[in-house]
Each structure stands twice: as C-alpha cells, then as structure tokens.
Amino acid sequence: MSKVQANCLLLLAAAFWGFGNVAQKTVLDHLDPLSAVGMRCLIAGLMVAPLTMLEWGRKFGPGYWMSLIKISVLFSISITVQQVSYLDTSVTNASFLVSTATVMTALVLLGRSSAQRI
C-alpha cells in the first residue's frame, strides 16, 4: 500500500468517525439517552450474532464468563455516560472527548498489562 493510499484510508476512517458523532448527536434530538443506547446495542448484537456461530462449541478457559460479565457491565456504564454527556455538549466537544477516551483506554490497558508482567 502506498503512502497516498494509506493517508486516504486514514482520512476516510476519520470522516466516518466524525459522521458517526454527528449522527449520534442528531439521534439524541429524537430519543432519550437510554433508548439510544438500547438501539445501538441491539444493532451491534444483530451484527455480531452470525459471528457467534463460529464460536459455537468452543471450550473457554476458567474466568472467561466472569471477564465477559465485567466487560459487558463496564461497556454498558461507559456507553450510557457517553450518551448522557452528548446531550449537553457540541458535536465538536463530544468528538474530542470520545476520541481522547478511546486513546486513553488503550494507554491504560497497555500500562496495566506492563505492570502485570513485572
């Protein structure tokens, strides 16, 4: 892949990310935050449902289900807080906060996994 192609793909990804934030703010003009969260999770669940068939019958290690529950609860809390915060801010500020949170989550995870190796 050339540099120009890579830069164009990054620009396209950034545009989709920004359009998503605009769409999210527009949705909240018509729905309350919890309904928006429910719709997002329903759509995501329907999109992921076919992939679960690939994992059918697979054996998982100890602690898998507890980790899955913890991640699901944390995701539910964070997406609800995100939706509520979209109500009182501009699209630009909301995009900045969501993008910053996305980067910070990865950095915290990286720092945590490094600390566990020590």
C-alpha positions as CSV (number, residue, x, y, z in Angstrom):
1,M,0.0,0.0,0.0
2,S,1.4,3.4,-0.9
3,K,1.6,6.3,1.4
4,V,-1.1,8.2,-0.5
5,Q,-3.5,5.2,-0.3
6,A,-2.8,4.8,3.5
7,N,-3.3,8.5,4.1
8,C,-6.6,8.5,2.1
9,L,-7.8,5.5,4.1
10,L,-7.0,7.3,7.3
11,L,-8.8,10.3,6.1
12,L,-11.8,8.2,5.2
13,A,-11.8,6.5,8.6
14,A,-11.6,9.9,10.4
15,A,-14.5,11.1,8.3
16,F,-16.6,8.1,9.2
17,W,-15.7,8.6,12.8
18,G,-16.8,12.3,12.7
19,F,-20.0,11.5,10.8
20,G,-20.8,8.9,13.5
21,N,-20.6,11.6,16.1
22,V,-22.8,13.9,14.2
23,A,-25.4,11.1,13.7
24,Q,-25.2,10.3,17.4
25,K,-25.9,13.9,18.3
26,T,-28.8,14.0,15.8
27,V,-30.3,10.8,17.3
28,L,-30.4,12.3,20.7
29,D,-32.6,15.1,19.4
30,H,-35.3,12.5,18.9
31,L,-34.6,9.8,21.6
32,D,-33.6,9.8,25.2
33,P,-30.1,8.5,26.0
34,L,-31.2,5.1,27.3
35,S,-33.2,4.4,24.1
36,A,-30.3,5.4,22.0
37,V,-28.0,3.0,24.0
38,G,-30.6,0.3,23.5
39,M,-30.8,0.8,19.8
40,R,-27.0,0.9,19.4
41,C,-26.7,-2.4,21.4
42,L,-29.5,-4.0,19.5
43,I,-27.9,-3.2,16.2
44,A,-24.5,-4.3,17.4
45,G,-25.9,-7.5,18.7
46,L,-27.6,-8.3,15.4
47,M,-24.4,-7.6,13.5
48,V,-22.3,-9.8,15.8
49,A,-24.9,-12.6,16.1
50,P,-23.7,-14.5,12.9
51,L,-20.1,-14.5,14.3
52,T,-21.2,-16.3,17.4
53,M,-22.0,-19.3,15.3
54,L,-18.3,-19.6,14.6
55,E,-17.5,-19.9,18.3
56,W,-20.3,-22.4,19.0
57,G,-19.0,-25.4,21.0
58,R,-15.6,-23.9,21.7
59,K,-14.1,-24.5,25.1
60,F,-13.2,-21.4,27.1
61,G,-10.7,-21.2,30.0
62,P,-11.5,-20.5,33.6
63,G,-12.7,-17.0,34.4
64,Y,-13.9,-16.4,30.8
65,W,-17.6,-15.8,31.8
66,M,-16.7,-13.6,34.7
67,S,-14.4,-11.5,32.5
68,L,-17.2,-11.3,29.9
69,I,-19.7,-10.1,32.5
70,K,-17.2,-7.5,33.8
71,I,-16.5,-6.2,30.3
72,S,-20.3,-6.1,29.5
73,V,-21.1,-4.1,32.6
74,L,-18.3,-1.6,32.1
75,F,-19.2,-1.2,28.5
76,S,-22.9,-0.6,29.4
77,I,-21.9,2.0,32.0
78,S,-19.5,3.8,29.7
79,I,-21.9,3.9,26.7
80,T,-24.7,5.3,28.9
81,V,-22.4,8.0,30.3
82,Q,-21.3,8.8,26.8
83,Q,-24.9,9.2,25.6
84,V,-25.8,11.4,28.6
85,S,-22.8,13.6,28.0
86,Y,-23.7,14.1,24.3
87,L,-26.9,15.9,25.5
88,D,-25.2,19.0,26.9
89,T,-22.2,19.5,24.6
90,S,-21.5,20.3,21.0
91,V,-20.6,17.7,18.4
92,T,-17.0,19.0,18.3
93,N,-16.5,18.7,22.1
94,A,-18.2,15.3,22.2
95,S,-16.0,14.0,19.4
96,F,-12.9,15.3,21.1
97,L,-13.9,13.7,24.4
98,V,-14.8,10.3,22.8
99,S,-11.6,10.3,20.8
100,T,-9.5,11.1,23.8
101,A,-11.2,8.4,25.9
102,T,-10.6,5.9,23.1
103,V,-6.8,6.6,23.1
104,M,-6.6,6.8,26.9
105,T,-8.4,3.4,27.2
106,A,-5.7,1.8,25.1
107,L,-2.9,3.5,27.0
108,V,-4.4,2.4,30.4
109,L,-4.7,-1.1,29.2
110,L,-1.1,-1.1,27.9
111,G,0.1,0.3,31.2
112,R,-1.8,-2.2,33.2
113,S,-0.6,-5.2,31.1
114,S,3.0,-3.9,31.5
115,A,2.6,-3.6,35.3
116,Q,1.2,-7.2,35.5
117,R,4.3,-8.5,33.8
118,I,6.6,-7.0,36.4
